[in-house]
Structure formats: structure tokens, C-alpha cells
Amino acid sequence: MTPTPEEVAAMIRSHMVDADVEVRLYAGDDHFEATVISSAFAGKSRVAQHQMVYAALGEHMKQAIHALALKTAVPKE
């Protein structure tokens, strides 16, 4: 079963408690676009930041989520 944008955001927040997360659908019901801002990304490469988000989504990335357009950032001081 494909998660809703709200469920995707909740999965990310459950692993990155300080994260500011916005998720929306951009095509169909399994193509998501997400913006994740978290201090946990500080000092990490963009690839490492994306891997952290993918880890939070776990098995959903292999099955229910067909595509994820992802933007990550560190909070601005």
C-alpha cells in the first residue's frame, strides 16, 4: 500500500526528530517530492544526507514509493 505524503513525512520525522519536513505528490500516487531541513545533515555530503532520508523510509523506498525528488538542507542560523 502506498503511503500518503503525511505518512512519508512522519516516517522521516520519526528518524530525524528535529527535521522540518514537507512532502507532496507530484505525479500519480507514488511519486513524491520532499524537502527535509535538519541539523543532523551538518557536515555531511548531499549523498550522505539523502541516504539518511532513504534509511528513514526503509522498505517503502524499495516497493511503495516509486520516485522521490529530494531536497535536503541544514537549517539557517
Summary of the structure (lengths in Angstrom):
residues: 77
radius of gyration: 11.7
end to end distance: 38.8
largest distance: 38.8
contacts: 205
relative contact order: 0.25
helix: 39%
strand: 29%
